[in-house]
Amino acid sequence: MTRLFGRDTREDFRLLASHHDVDLLDAMLLLCESLDPRVDSEGCRDLIDELADHIRPRVDGADDEASRVEQLVSGLRELGFRGNTEHYYDQRNTLLSEVLVRRTGIPISLSVLFMEVGSRLGIEIRGVGFPYHFLLKAVDVPGLFVDPFFLMTRNEESCAALLEEVSGGMVEFRDEYLRTVEARHVFVRILRNLKTLHKQAGAMSSALEYCELILMFDPEQPPEYRDRGTICLALGEWNRAVDDLST
């Protein structure tokens, strides 16, 4: 079986996962390099620096922290970044290297870009594990959230309205949905998105490798053992399937 990730790459991921604080940018660029050897990680970092430098004057000229966040959002919007509504499930929307070049992505990949550009401008924003639609929270501005897909800011009320829309009214809003999450959990959610895309495409061997990465970064995930077990069943790996489903 041809593996999606080679032995050395898996060891690099294992090293990243062993750190108490996962460096999200390092993890994202390692993922991009693993899937496309042409990716230039240092070039991606330089592009993020350039974006921050371009937006810096307008952010530095803002009157208060809320206005600084607004200028970050409008600056990236004017640079052409947007959510990809036409081809949402294209894998390229998840990969930061592609987002930087194509200037389009899904909520969680655009969130990584926002966090990295924001950190270079002294704006602290953190990921919010919102159902269906990843969001960001401005740490120094209570009640201010960033929607990187629609490139706008939101308050709690509009976040609740967003959940009503994206869930079709099937999920009731809870305050806990607006809690921030650690970088490790952001990366796991990205891996889970990729696992789902490969499962839906019938690429079970690749989906299995994403399960393995997810459990490397967050081993306390019973649903992932279940998924890995069912994928192993589909691949005819009976012993592994029994082990995971028993777990």
N, C-alpha and C positions, 0 to 999 in steps of 0.2 A: 504494500500500500504506500503510495506517494504521500508524504506528510506535508501539510500546509506550513508547519513550523519545524525547522531543523533542530537538531540537538543543541547546538550553541545558542540558538534563539530562545529555546525553552529555558536554558540555564540563565540567560539574561533576564527573562521574565521572572524566573524564580528569585533571582537576586533582588529585583525591584520589589517583588511581593514581600520579601523578608524585612524590608524597612518599615519602621513603625509609621512613618509618614510617607506615603507613596507620592513620588513626583509625577503628577498627572501628565505634564508635557513630555517628560522622558518616556513614560509608558505609551502615550499616543504616538510619538515619533518612532519608537521601537516597533510598534504594531504596523505603522505605515511602511517602514523599511522592510519588515518581514514579508509583507504582501507584495511589495514592489521594490526590487533592489535599486531601481533608478532614483528613488527618493533621496534627496539631499537634506538630512536633518539639520545641518548647520545653516543651510540655505533657508529652511523653513523658519528657524529661529531669527534669522536676519530679516525675513519678511515681516514677522511679528514686530520686531523692533522698528522697522520702517513705518508700519501702520501706527504704532504708538507715537512716533516722532511727528507724523503727519497731523495727528489729532491733538497733540500736546498743547499747541497755542490756544485752541478754543477751550480746552479743559482748564488750563491754568488761568484763563481769563474769566472763569465762572465765579459767581458771587458766593455760592455755598455748596455743600457737598451734594445736595439733591441736584443742583444745576450741573455740577461736574459729571454726575452719572448721566444726566440727560444729554450732555454734550458728547459723552462717549458713545451713547446709542446713536445719536444723530450723525456723528462723525463716521461710524462704521456703515450706517445706512447710505450716506452720501458717497462712500467709497464703493458702493455697489453690492454690499453683502445683503443676502436675503435668504429666506427659507425657500426650499425647493418644493413648491406645491405641485409641479407638473410630474416629477419623477421622484416622489418621496422615498420609495423603497430601493432606489439605486444605491448599491454599496458605497459608491464614491462619496455620497452625502455624509457618511459616518467617519471618513478618514480625513484627518486634519490637513494633511498635505494637499489633498484634492480640494478641500474647502478653501484653502489659501489661494489656490490657482483659479478655481472656478467661481469663487465668491458666493457659493450657495451650499446649503447643507440642511441638516435636520436640527431640532432644538438642542440636542445634547452636544453635538459637535460644534455648533455655533457658540454654545455656552463655554466650551473650553477656550475658544478664540477670545471671547469677551473677558474671561477671567485672566488670560495671559496678557492681553493688551491693557486691561484695567490695572493689573499689578505693576506694569511698567509706568503707569501714570499715577501711582499712589492711590488707586481706587480699589478698595477691598470688596469684592463680590464673591459669593459662594454659591455652589450648586444647591438646588432645591429639588428633592426627589418627587416632584409633582406627578400624579398619575397621568399617563398618556402623553404628557407634554412637559418636558424638562424646563425648569425656570431657574432664575438667579435671584439672589437677595442682596441688596446693598447693605452691607454690615453697619455702616455709620449713619444710615437714614432709616429710622424705624418705619415699617409699613411700606417701604418702596421695593418693588420687585421689577426685574427686567425679563421681558419676553424676547429672547434672541431670535426666535423664528420670525416673528412679525416686526422685529426691531422697534419695540415700544416699551414704555414703562407701564406698570400696573400697580394698583393697590389691592388690598385683600378682597374687596367687593368684586373687582373685575376679574380677579383670579377665580373666585367662586363661579362667576358667570362663564369663564372659560371652561371650567370643568363640566358645567352643565352642557356646554356645546360639544366638547370633544368626546364626552362619554354618552352623549345622547340621552342625558338625564338618568343614566343607570347608576351613577356613583354620587352619593351624597357628600357634600363638602365637609371636611373636618380641618380644624386648625393644624393638626399634626402634618397635613400634607404640605404645609409651608415651612417645615423645619429644614435647616440646612443639613447637608450630608458631607462626609469626608471624601477626599479625592479618590480613595480606594473604591468607594461605592459608586462614584461617577464612572470610573473605568470599568467596573464590573457590569454596570448597566449598558455601557457601550458594547462590551463583549457579548452580553445577552442579546442585544439587538442583532449583532452579526450572526450569532448562533441561530437565531430565529430565521433570518434571511436564508441561511444555508439549508436549514431543515425544510423550509417551504420550497426550496429549489431542488430538494431531493439529494443534496450533497451531504450525505450522512457522515462520511468520514471527516469532512471539514467541520461539521457541526459538533462531532465528538471532540475534536481538538479545542474548540471554543469552550466546551463544557470543562475540559481539563484545565484550561487557563482560568476560568471563573473560579473553580474550586482551589486553584493555586492561590488566588488573591483573597478568596473568602470561603474557607472550608466549611463554615457553619451554614450551609445552604441546602437543606433537605430537598427542595424542588430540583436542584441541579443533579443530585444523586439519582433522583427519579428520572430526569430527562436523560442523563447519561446511560442509565439502565435500559430505557426504552430504545435509545439509539443503538446500544450494543445488541439488543434483540434484533433490530432491523438489519444489523451487519452480521448477525450470526455468531456473535461473540458471547456464547451462552454463560460461561463462568463469570465473566465480568458483569454481565447483566444480572445474574443472581446475586452477586456481591453487592452491587449498587442498589438493587431494589430491596434487598434485605436491610441494608443500611437505612 
